[in-house]
Amino acid sequence: MDEFSPRARRRSALLTWQHIASLPPSLPVVYCGGFNTQKESTTGRFLLGRSREHGVVGDMRDAWPNSRLRKNMSLIRTYHGFKGNKQGTLEFLKLIFRALCLCWDRQTQDLHIDWILFRGRSLAPVSCEVVNDNIDGHYPSSHYPIFAEFMLPRTVRPLDPPAVSFAAKEIDIVEWKGDMLAVGVTEKDMTKDNNSKFQNSILKKLDSQHAGLLFQVSAEEDFTGKPGQSTVLRLSGHGPKRVGLFGLGKCTTSSTTPAYRALGESIASSAKAYQANNVAIILASSEDLTPVLKLTAASAIATGTLLGTYEDTRFKSESKKPTLKSVDFLGLGVGPELEKKLKYTEHVFTGVVLGKELVNSPANVLTPVALAQEAEKIASTYHDVFSVKI
């Protein structure tokens, strides 16, 4: 903060606190730096919740007096002007005088002008140190740095995977109603007939239903069914609100699963962009698939959709919840075998999410103890399959 102006320091503290106050109360916050004033000043008293500034009051806590372990307590000042420990007796007498005047409490039992403040019940300062490292009496700064260690809650899985329900239906595509109808299209499906129209029966039916608009838009946007290509058309009237074409490429037998998984991810991304709650997915060439390939396609698309919907927001202050709630598969068959396959896909995805969140957890969250507890939890839940020894 400003070195010379108390008013500038107060304004800086107020602006910073207004931002901190706008964050979710459950979010741990650490506010540290060179404040260039002592904690019993107006700035310090405001941030520590002991005085008001423009009608508001802070609620930060100071890591130094609240730490279980404090190192170099004899360094009562953090400003030393490159002189090191030669801080003189005057400051020490000031501390004694303040104590005798009952003005000395746990929040201001030092003359530090460098602080580490924090907010949040989940944060617990374990240790705090005034660092006085030097080389032959030469210091890197005129201030002693403050170093603090905090303990964070050992929560590995606070969020549930996105809840998306899957269903297989046998209805005509022109009868389906919802937010978006997504069509997986290969390069072969985009072949034109003698009249320069869609040759594929499903695309031809959709295009006819919407007065040739689908073919017109795909031609204008040069959509050829290549991998990663997509075009989404906003419609009016009955039926789906949007129809989207999503490229599958050549989609040979050897590349079927990766292509369908990428299709699911692309559809999930579009559903998020257009705030779609329910989506129907159909393959333009589904009539050419065997029953086994239909099961494989449905499972891979469902996996991609779930992966595309999922986002790890545990350590973000703000996040948007996924809007996609249901996915209908059209033209891929119905029956208990397909339902079982989709349910199995959801279970596998839950395991994938667990792995992702374990890998992405920082070291102070996923400690060895937390990892062992997670392993014990899995073994306890699935004791008929797993056993654990730590």
C-alpha positions as a Markdown table, in Angstrom:
| # | Residue | x | y | z |
|---|---|---|---|---|
| 1 | Met | 0.0 | 0.0 | 0.0 |
| 2 | Asp | 1.0 | 3.6 | -0.3 |
| 3 | Glu | 4.0 | 4.4 | 1.9 |
| 4 | Phe | 3.1 | 8.0 | 2.7 |
| 5 | Ser | -0.6 | 8.7 | 2.6 |
| 6 | Pro | -2.9 | 7.2 | 5.3 |
| 7 | Arg | -5.9 | 8.2 | 3.3 |
| 8 | Ala | -4.7 | 6.3 | 0.2 |
| 9 | Arg | -4.1 | 3.2 | 2.4 |
| 10 | Arg | -7.6 | 3.4 | 3.8 |
| 11 | Arg | -9.1 | 3.7 | 0.4 |
| 12 | Ser | -7.0 | 0.8 | -0.9 |
| 13 | Ala | -8.1 | -1.3 | 2.1 |
| 14 | Leu | -11.8 | -0.4 | 1.4 |
| 15 | Leu | -11.6 | -1.3 | -2.3 |
| 16 | Thr | -9.9 | -4.6 | -1.6 |
| 17 | Trp | -12.3 | -5.5 | 1.1 |
| 18 | Gln | -15.3 | -4.7 | -1.2 |
| 19 | His | -14.0 | -7.2 | -3.6 |
| 20 | Ile | -13.4 | -9.8 | -0.9 |
| 21 | Ala | -16.9 | -9.3 | 0.5 |
| 22 | Ser | -18.4 | -10.0 | -2.9 |
| 23 | Leu | -16.9 | -13.5 | -2.9 |
| 24 | Pro | -18.8 | -16.5 | -1.5 |
| 25 | Pro | -18.4 | -16.6 | 2.3 |
| 26 | Ser | -17.3 | -20.2 | 2.1 |
| 27 | Leu | -14.4 | -19.4 | -0.2 |
| 28 | Pro | -11.0 | -19.2 | 1.7 |
| 29 | Val | -9.3 | -15.9 | 1.1 |
| 30 | Val | -5.7 | -14.9 | 1.8 |
| 31 | Tyr | -4.8 | -11.2 | 1.6 |
| 32 | Cys | -1.1 | -10.4 | 2.1 |
| 33 | Gly | 1.5 | -7.8 | 1.3 |
| 34 | Gly | 3.3 | -4.7 | 2.5 |
| 35 | Phe | 0.7 | -2.5 | 4.1 |
| 36 | Asn | 3.2 | 0.1 | 5.3 |
| 37 | Thr | 1.3 | 0.7 | 8.5 |
| 38 | Gln | 0.8 | -1.0 | 11.8 |
| 39 | Lys | -2.2 | -3.1 | 12.7 |
| 40 | Glu | -3.5 | -0.6 | 15.2 |
| 41 | Ser | -3.8 | 2.0 | 12.5 |
| 42 | Thr | -7.2 | 2.9 | 11.0 |
| 43 | Thr | -6.4 | 0.7 | 8.0 |
| 44 | Gly | -5.5 | -2.3 | 10.2 |
| 45 | Arg | -8.4 | -1.9 | 12.6 |
| 46 | Phe | -10.8 | -1.7 | 9.7 |
| 47 | Leu | -9.6 | -4.9 | 8.0 |
| 48 | Leu | -9.5 | -6.7 | 11.3 |
| 49 | Gly | -13.1 | -5.8 | 12.0 |
| 50 | Arg | -12.4 | -3.3 | 14.8 |
| 51 | Ser | -13.6 | -0.1 | 13.2 |
| 52 | Arg | -15.8 | 1.1 | 10.3 |
| 53 | Glu | -14.8 | 2.7 | 7.1 |
| 54 | His | -17.7 | 4.3 | 5.0 |
| 55 | Gly | -20.2 | 2.3 | 7.0 |
| 56 | Val | -18.6 | -1.2 | 6.4 |
| 57 | Val | -16.3 | -3.2 | 8.6 |
| 58 | Gly | -13.9 | -6.0 | 7.6 |
| 59 | Asp | -13.7 | -9.4 | 9.1 |
| 60 | Met | -10.2 | -10.6 | 8.3 |
| 61 | Arg | -8.0 | -12.4 | 10.7 |
| 62 | Asp | -4.2 | -12.0 | 11.2 |
| 63 | Ala | -2.1 | -15.2 | 10.6 |
| 64 | Trp | 0.6 | -14.1 | 13.0 |
| 65 | Pro | -1.2 | -14.1 | 16.3 |
| 66 | Asn | -3.5 | -17.0 | 15.3 |
| 67 | Ser | -0.8 | -19.4 | 14.3 |
| 68 | Arg | 0.0 | -22.4 | 16.5 |
| 69 | Leu | 3.7 | -21.9 | 15.9 |
| 70 | Arg | 5.5 | -18.5 | 15.5 |
| 71 | Lys | 9.2 | -18.2 | 14.6 |
| 72 | Asn | 11.4 | -15.2 | 15.3 |
| 73 | Met | 9.0 | -13.5 | 17.7 |
| 74 | Ser | 11.8 | -11.2 | 18.9 |
| 75 | Leu | 11.7 | -9.4 | 15.5 |
| 76 | Ile | 8.9 | -7.1 | 16.6 |
| 77 | Arg | 9.2 | -5.0 | 13.4 |
| 78 | Thr | 9.2 | -6.1 | 9.8 |
| 79 | Tyr | 10.7 | -2.9 | 8.5 |
| 80 | His | 14.4 | -2.7 | 9.3 |
| 81 | Gly | 15.8 | -0.4 | 6.6 |
| 82 | Phe | 18.5 | -2.9 | 5.6 |
| 83 | Lys | 19.9 | -2.8 | 9.2 |
| 84 | Gly | 18.8 | -6.3 | 10.2 |
| 85 | Asn | 18.2 | -7.1 | 13.8 |
| 86 | Lys | 19.4 | -3.6 | 15.1 |
| 87 | Gln | 15.9 | -2.4 | 15.8 |
| 88 | Gly | 16.8 | -0.6 | 19.0 |
| 89 | Thr | 15.2 | -0.6 | 22.4 |
| 90 | Leu | 12.7 | 2.2 | 21.7 |
| 91 | Glu | 10.3 | -0.1 | 19.9 |
| 92 | Phe | 10.6 | -2.7 | 22.6 |
| 93 | Leu | 9.7 | 0.0 | 25.2 |
| 94 | Lys | 6.7 | 1.0 | 23.0 |
| 95 | Leu | 5.4 | -2.6 | 23.2 |
| 96 | Ile | 5.7 | -2.6 | 27.0 |
| 97 | Phe | 4.0 | 0.7 | 27.3 |
| 98 | Arg | 1.1 | -0.4 | 25.1 |
| 99 | Ala | 0.7 | -3.6 | 27.2 |
| 100 | Leu | 0.7 | -1.5 | 30.4 |
| 101 | Cys | -2.0 | 0.7 | 28.9 |
| 102 | Leu | -4.1 | -2.3 | 28.1 |
| 103 | Cys | -4.0 | -1.4 | 24.4 |
| 104 | Trp | -2.1 | -4.6 | 23.5 |
| 105 | Asp | -4.3 | -7.5 | 22.4 |
| 106 | Arg | -3.7 | -10.6 | 20.2 |
| 107 | Gln | -4.5 | -8.7 | 17.1 |
| 108 | Thr | -1.8 | -6.0 | 17.6 |
| 109 | Gln | 1.0 | -7.5 | 19.6 |
| 110 | Asp | 3.6 | -6.5 | 17.2 |
| 111 | Leu | 4.8 | -3.6 | 15.0 |
| 112 | His | 4.6 | -5.5 | 11.8 |
| 113 | Ile | 3.8 | -3.4 | 8.7 |
| 114 | Asp | 3.8 | -6.6 | 6.5 |
| 115 | Trp | 0.8 | -8.8 | 7.2 |
| 116 | Ile | -0.9 | -12.0 | 6.1 |
| 117 | Leu | -4.6 | -11.7 | 6.6 |
| 118 | Phe | -7.1 | -14.5 | 5.9 |
| 119 | Arg | -10.8 | -15.2 | 5.9 |
| 120 | Gly | -12.8 | -18.4 | 6.0 |
| 121 | Arg | -13.4 | -21.0 | 8.7 |
| 122 | Ser | -11.8 | -23.7 | 6.7 |
| 123 | Leu | -8.4 | -21.9 | 6.8 |
| 124 | Ala | -6.3 | -22.6 | 9.8 |
| 125 | Pro | -2.8 | -21.0 | 10.1 |
| 126 | Val | -0.4 | -23.7 | 11.3 |
| 127 | Ser | 2.8 | -21.7 | 11.5 |
| 128 | Cys | 4.0 | -18.2 | 10.8 |
| 129 | Glu | 7.6 | -16.8 | 10.6 |
| 130 | Val | 9.3 | -13.5 | 10.2 |
| 131 | Val | 12.0 | -14.4 | 7.7 |
| 132 | Asn | 15.4 | -12.7 | 8.4 |
| 133 | Asp | 17.6 | -14.6 | 5.9 |
| 134 | Asn | 20.6 | -12.7 | 4.8 |
| 135 | Ile | 24.1 | -13.2 | 3.2 |
| 136 | Asp | 26.9 | -11.7 | 5.3 |
| 137 | Gly | 24.5 | -9.0 | 6.7 |
| 138 | His | 23.1 | -8.1 | 3.3 |
| 139 | Tyr | 19.3 | -8.3 | 3.0 |
| 140 | Pro | 17.3 | -8.5 | -0.2 |
| 141 | Ser | 14.7 | -6.0 | 1.1 |
| 142 | Ser | 14.2 | -3.3 | 3.7 |
| 143 | His | 11.3 | -5.4 | 5.0 |
| 144 | Tyr | 11.4 | -8.8 | 6.6 |
| 145 | Pro | 9.0 | -11.1 | 4.7 |
| 146 | Ile | 6.3 | -12.9 | 6.5 |
| 147 | Phe | 5.8 | -16.6 | 5.8 |
| 148 | Ala | 2.7 | -18.6 | 6.8 |
| 149 | Glu | 1.5 | -22.1 | 6.4 |
| 150 | Phe | -2.2 | -22.9 | 6.3 |
| 151 | Met | -4.2 | -26.1 | 6.7 |
| 152 | Leu | -7.0 | -26.5 | 4.2 |
| 153 | Pro | -10.0 | -28.8 | 4.4 |
| 154 | Arg | -9.2 | -32.3 | 3.1 |
| 155 | Thr | -12.2 | -32.4 | 0.8 |
| 156 | Val | -11.4 | -34.3 | -2.4 |
| 157 | Arg | -14.9 | -34.8 | -3.9 |
| 158 | Pro | -17.3 | -32.0 | -2.8 |
| 159 | Leu | -19.1 | -32.1 | -6.1 |
| 160 | Asp | -21.3 | -34.8 | -7.8 |
| 161 | Pro | -20.8 | -35.5 | -11.5 |
| 162 | Pro | -23.4 | -33.8 | -13.7 |
| 163 | Ala | -26.7 | -35.6 | -13.6 |
| 164 | Val | -27.7 | -36.2 | -17.2 |
| 165 | Ser | -30.4 | -38.8 | -17.9 |
| 166 | Phe | -30.2 | -40.9 | -21.0 |
| 167 | Ala | -33.1 | -42.6 | -22.8 |
| 168 | Ala | -33.5 | -44.5 | -26.1 |
| 169 | Lys | -36.6 | -43.8 | -28.1 |
| 170 | Glu | -38.0 | -45.1 | -31.4 |
| 171 | Ile | -39.9 | -42.1 | -32.8 |
| 172 | Asp | -39.8 | -40.2 | -36.1 |
| 173 | Ile | -37.3 | -37.4 | -36.0 |
| 174 | Val | -39.8 | -34.9 | -37.2 |
| 175 | Glu | -42.0 | -35.7 | -34.2 |
| 176 | Trp | -39.4 | -35.1 | -31.5 |
| 177 | Lys | -39.7 | -31.8 | -29.6 |
| 178 | Gly | -37.1 | -30.2 | -27.4 |
| 179 | Asp | -34.2 | -27.7 | -27.3 |
| 180 | Met | -31.8 | -29.2 | -29.9 |
| 181 | Leu | -31.8 | -32.1 | -32.3 |
| 182 | Ala | -28.2 | -33.1 | -33.0 |
| 183 | Val | -27.3 | -35.2 | -36.1 |
| 184 | Gly | -24.0 | -37.0 | -36.4 |
| 185 | Val | -23.0 | -36.7 | -40.0 |
| 186 | Thr | -20.1 | -38.5 | -41.8 |
| 187 | Glu | -18.5 | -37.1 | -45.0 |
| 188 | Lys | -20.3 | -39.8 | -47.0 |
| 189 | Asp | -23.6 | -38.7 | -45.6 |
| 190 | Met | -23.1 | -35.3 | -47.2 |
| 191 | Thr | -23.1 | -36.8 | -50.7 |
| 192 | Lys | -25.5 | -34.9 | -53.0 |
| 193 | Asp | -28.0 | -36.4 | -55.5 |
| 194 | Asn | -28.6 | -35.4 | -59.1 |
| 195 | Asn | -30.6 | -32.3 | -57.9 |
| 196 | Ser | -27.7 | -31.1 | -55.6 |
| 197 | Lys | -29.7 | -32.0 | -52.6 |
| 198 | Phe | -29.1 | -34.4 | -49.7 |
| 199 | Gln | -28.9 | -38.0 | -50.7 |
| 200 | Asn | -29.0 | -39.4 | -47.1 |
| 201 | Ser | -32.6 | -40.2 | -46.2 |
| 202 | Ile | -32.5 | -38.7 | -42.7 |
| 203 | Leu | -30.9 | -35.5 | -43.8 |
| 204 | Lys | -33.3 | -35.3 | -46.8 |
| 205 | Lys | -36.3 | -35.7 | -44.4 |
| 206 | Leu | -35.1 | -33.0 | -42.1 |
| 207 | Asp | -34.3 | -30.7 | -45.0 |
| 208 | Ser | -37.8 | -31.2 | -46.5 |
| 209 | Gln | -39.4 | -30.6 | -43.1 |
| 210 | His | -37.7 | -27.2 | -42.9 |
| 211 | Ala | -38.1 | -26.0 | -46.5 |
| 212 | Gly | -34.6 | -26.7 | -47.6 |
| 213 | Leu | -33.1 | -24.4 | -45.0 |
| 214 | Leu | -30.7 | -27.1 | -43.6 |
| 215 | Phe | -29.1 | -27.8 | -47.0 |
| 216 | Gln | -28.8 | -24.0 | -47.6 |
| 217 | Val | -27.0 | -23.3 | -44.3 |
| 218 | Ser | -24.7 | -26.3 | -44.6 |
| 219 | Ala | -23.7 | -25.1 | -48.1 |
| 220 | Glu | -23.1 | -21.5 | -47.0 |
| 221 | Glu | -21.0 | -22.6 | -44.1 |
| 222 | Asp | -19.1 | -25.2 | -46.1 |
| 223 | Phe | -20.1 | -28.0 | -43.8 |
| 224 | Thr | -18.8 | -31.3 | -45.3 |
| 225 | Gly | -19.0 | -33.6 | -42.3 |
| 226 | Lys | -15.3 | -33.4 | -41.4 |
| 227 | Pro | -14.3 | -34.1 | -37.7 |
| 228 | Gly | -14.9 | -31.1 | -35.5 |
| 229 | Gln | -17.2 | -29.3 | -37.9 |
| 230 | Ser | -20.6 | -28.2 | -36.7 |
| 231 | Thr | -23.4 | -25.9 | -37.7 |
| 232 | Val | -26.5 | -25.2 | -35.6 |
| 233 | Leu | -29.6 | -23.7 | -37.1 |
| 234 | Arg | -32.3 | -21.8 | -35.1 |
| 235 | Leu | -35.8 | -22.9 | -36.1 |
| 236 | Ser | -39.3 | -21.5 | -35.4 |
| 237 | Gly | -42.6 | -23.3 | -35.1 |
| 238 | His | -43.2 | -26.9 | -33.8 |
| 239 | Gly | -40.5 | -29.5 | -33.3 |
| 240 | Pro | -36.9 | -28.8 | -32.0 |
| 241 | Lys | -35.8 | -25.2 | -31.3 |
| 242 | Arg | -32.5 | -25.9 | -33.0 |
| 243 | Val | -31.1 | -28.5 | -35.4 |
| 244 | Gly | -27.4 | -29.1 | -35.4 |
| 245 | Leu | -25.1 | -31.0 | -37.8 |
| 246 | Phe | -21.9 | -32.4 | -36.2 |
| 247 | Gly | -19.1 | -33.9 | -38.3 |
| 248 | Leu | -17.9 | -37.4 | -37.8 |
| 249 | Gly | -15.3 | -37.6 | -40.6 |
| 250 | Lys | -14.9 | -40.8 | -42.5 |
| 251 | Cys | -15.8 | -42.8 | -39.3 |
| 252 | Thr | -14.3 | -46.1 | -40.3 |
| 253 | Thr | -14.8 | -49.2 | -38.1 |
| 254 | Ser | -11.3 | -48.8 | -36.5 |
| 255 | Ser | -12.1 | -45.1 | -35.5 |
| 256 | Thr | -15.7 | -45.5 | -34.5 |
| 257 | Thr | -15.4 | -45.2 | -30.7 |
| 258 | Pro | -13.1 | -42.1 | -30.6 |
| 259 | Ala | -15.2 | -40.4 | -33.3 |
| 260 | Tyr | -18.5 | -41.0 | -31.4 |
| 261 | Arg | -16.9 | -39.8 | -28.1 |
| 262 | Ala | -15.7 | -36.6 | -29.8 |
| 263 | Leu | -19.3 | -36.2 | -31.2 |
| 264 | Gly | -20.7 | -36.4 | -27.7 |
| 265 | Glu | -18.2 | -33.8 | -26.4 |
| 266 | Ser | -19.1 | -31.4 | -29.3 |
| 267 | Ile | -22.8 | -31.8 | -28.7 |
| 268 | Ala | -22.3 | -31.1 | -25.0 |
| 269 | Ser | -20.4 | -28.0 | -25.8 |
| 270 | Ser | -23.1 | -26.7 | -28.1 |
| 271 | Ala | -25.8 | -27.5 | -25.6 |
| 272 | Lys | -23.9 | -25.4 | -23.0 |
| 273 | Ala | -23.5 | -22.6 | -25.5 |
| 274 | Tyr | -27.2 | -22.5 | -26.4 |
| 275 | Gln | -28.5 | -23.3 | -22.9 |
| 276 | Ala | -30.2 | -26.5 | -24.1 |
| 277 | Asn | -31.8 | -28.6 | -21.3 |
| 278 | Asn | -32.8 | -31.5 | -23.5 |
| 279 | Val | -31.1 | -32.9 | -26.6 |
| 280 | Ala | -31.9 | -35.6 | -29.0 |
| 281 | Ile | -29.0 | -37.4 | -30.9 |
| 282 | Ile | -29.4 | -39.3 | -34.1 |
| 283 | Leu | -26.8 | -40.6 | -36.6 |
| 284 | Ala | -27.5 | -39.9 | -40.2 |
| 285 | Ser | -26.2 | -43.4 | -41.1 |
| 286 | Ser | -27.7 | -45.2 | -38.2 |
| 287 | Glu | -29.7 | -47.5 | -40.5 |
| 288 | Asp | -26.4 | -49.0 | -41.7 |
| 289 | Leu | -25.2 | -50.0 | -38.3 |
| 290 | Thr | -25.4 | -53.5 | -36.8 |
| 291 | Pro | -27.0 | -53.9 | -33.3 |
| 292 | Val | -23.5 | -54.3 | -31.8 |
| 293 | Leu | -22.3 | -51.1 | -33.4 |
| 294 | Lys | -25.4 | -49.2 | -32.2 |
| 295 | Leu | -24.6 | -50.2 | -28.6 |
| 296 | Thr | -21.0 | -49.1 | -29.1 |
| 297 | Ala | -22.1 | -45.8 | -30.6 |
| 298 | Ala | -24.6 | -45.0 | -27.9 |
| 299 | Ser | -22.1 | -45.8 | -25.1 |
| 300 | Ala | -19.3 | -43.7 | -26.8 |
| 301 | Ile | -21.6 | -40.7 | -27.4 |
| 302 | Ala | -22.9 | -40.8 | -23.9 |
| 303 | Thr | -19.4 | -40.9 | -22.5 |
| 304 | Gly | -18.4 | -37.9 | -24.6 |
| 305 | Thr | -21.5 | -36.0 | -23.6 |
| 306 | Leu | -20.8 | -36.5 | -19.9 |
| 307 | Leu | -17.1 | -35.6 | -20.3 |
| 308 | Gly | -18.1 | -32.5 | -22.3 |
| 309 | Thr | -20.6 | -31.5 | -19.6 |
| 310 | Tyr | -18.3 | -32.0 | -16.6 |
| 311 | Glu | -16.2 | -29.2 | -15.2 |
| 312 | Asp | -14.1 | -29.2 | -12.1 |
| 313 | Thr | -15.2 | -26.1 | -10.3 |
| 314 | Arg | -14.1 | -27.0 | -6.7 |
| 315 | Phe | -11.5 | -24.2 | -6.6 |
| 316 | Lys | -13.3 | -21.5 | -8.6 |
| 317 | Ser | -15.2 | -18.7 | -6.9 |
| 318 | Glu | -17.8 | -18.6 | -9.6 |
| 319 | Ser | -19.1 | -21.3 | -11.9 |
| 320 | Lys | -22.1 | -22.0 | -14.0 |
| 321 | Lys | -24.0 | -25.2 | -13.5 |
| 322 | Pro | -24.5 | -27.3 | -16.6 |
| 323 | Thr | -27.9 | -26.9 | -18.2 |
| 324 | Leu | -28.1 | -30.2 | -20.0 |
| 325 | Lys | -30.5 | -32.5 | -18.2 |
| 326 | Ser | -31.6 | -35.2 | -20.6 |
| 327 | Val | -30.4 | -36.8 | -23.8 |
| 328 | Asp | -32.6 | -39.0 | -26.1 |
| 329 | Phe | -31.0 | -41.4 | -28.5 |
| 330 | Leu | -33.0 | -41.9 | -31.7 |
| 331 | Gly | -32.6 | -44.7 | -34.2 |
| 332 | Leu | -30.1 | -46.7 | -32.1 |
| 333 | Gly | -32.6 | -49.2 | -30.8 |
| 334 | Val | -34.4 | -49.7 | -27.5 |
| 335 | Gly | -34.6 | -52.4 | -24.9 |
| 336 | Pro | -32.9 | -53.5 | -21.6 |
| 337 | Glu | -29.6 | -54.3 | -23.3 |
| 338 | Leu | -29.1 | -50.7 | -24.4 |
| 339 | Glu | -30.4 | -49.3 | -21.0 |
| 340 | Lys | -27.8 | -51.5 | -19.2 |
| 341 | Lys | -25.1 | -50.3 | -21.5 |
| 342 | Leu | -25.9 | -46.6 | -20.8 |
| 343 | Lys | -26.1 | -47.3 | -17.1 |
| 344 | Tyr | -22.7 | -48.9 | -17.2 |
| 345 | Thr | -21.4 | -45.9 | -19.0 |
| 346 | Glu | -22.6 | -43.6 | -16.2 |
| 347 | His | -20.8 | -45.7 | -13.6 |
| 348 | Val | -17.6 | -45.7 | -15.6 |
| 349 | Phe | -17.8 | -41.9 | -15.9 |
| 350 | Thr | -18.2 | -41.6 | -12.1 |
| 351 | Gly | -14.9 | -43.4 | -11.8 |
| 352 | Val | -13.3 | -41.2 | -14.4 |
| 353 | Val | -14.4 | -38.1 | -12.5 |
| 354 | Leu | -13.0 | -39.4 | -9.3 |
| 355 | Gly | -9.6 | -40.0 | -11.0 |
| 356 | Lys | -9.7 | -36.5 | -12.6 |
| 357 | Glu | -10.4 | -34.8 | -9.2 |
| 358 | Leu | -7.8 | -36.8 | -7.4 |
| 359 | Val | -5.1 | -35.9 | -10.0 |
| 360 | Asn | -6.2 | -32.2 | -10.1 |
| 361 | Ser | -6.3 | -31.8 | -6.3 |
| 362 | Pro | -3.4 | -29.7 | -5.0 |
| 363 | Ala | -0.9 | -31.3 | -2.6 |
| 364 | Asn | -2.3 | -29.4 | 0.4 |
| 365 | Val | -5.7 | -31.0 | -0.3 |
| 366 | Leu | -4.8 | -34.5 | -1.5 |
| 367 | Thr | -2.3 | -35.2 | 1.3 |
| 368 | Pro | -1.2 | -38.8 | 1.9 |
| 369 | Val | -3.7 | -39.1 | 4.7 |
| 370 | Ala | -6.5 | -37.8 | 2.5 |
| 371 | Leu | -5.6 | -40.2 | -0.3 |
| 372 | Ala | -5.6 | -43.1 | 2.2 |
| 373 | Gln | -9.0 | -42.1 | 3.5 |
| 374 | Glu | -10.3 | -42.0 | -0.1 |
| 375 | Ala | -9.0 | -45.5 | -0.7 |
| 376 | Glu | -10.6 | -46.7 | 2.5 |
| 377 | Lys | -13.9 | -45.1 | 1.5 |
| 378 | Ile | -13.9 | -46.9 | -1.9 |
| 379 | Ala | -13.0 | -50.2 | -0.3 |
| 380 | Ser | -15.8 | -49.7 | 2.2 |
| 381 | Thr | -18.4 | -48.9 | -0.4 |
| 382 | Tyr | -17.4 | -51.8 | -2.7 |
| 383 | His | -16.2 | -54.3 | -0.1 |
| 384 | Asp | -17.4 | -57.2 | -2.1 |
| 385 | Val | -14.9 | -56.3 | -4.9 |
| 386 | Phe | -12.1 | -54.3 | -3.3 |
| 387 | Ser | -10.0 | -54.5 | -0.2 |
| 388 | Val | -7.3 | -52.0 | 0.9 |
| 389 | Lys | -4.2 | -52.3 | 3.1 |
| 390 | Ile | -2.4 | -49.1 | 4.1 |
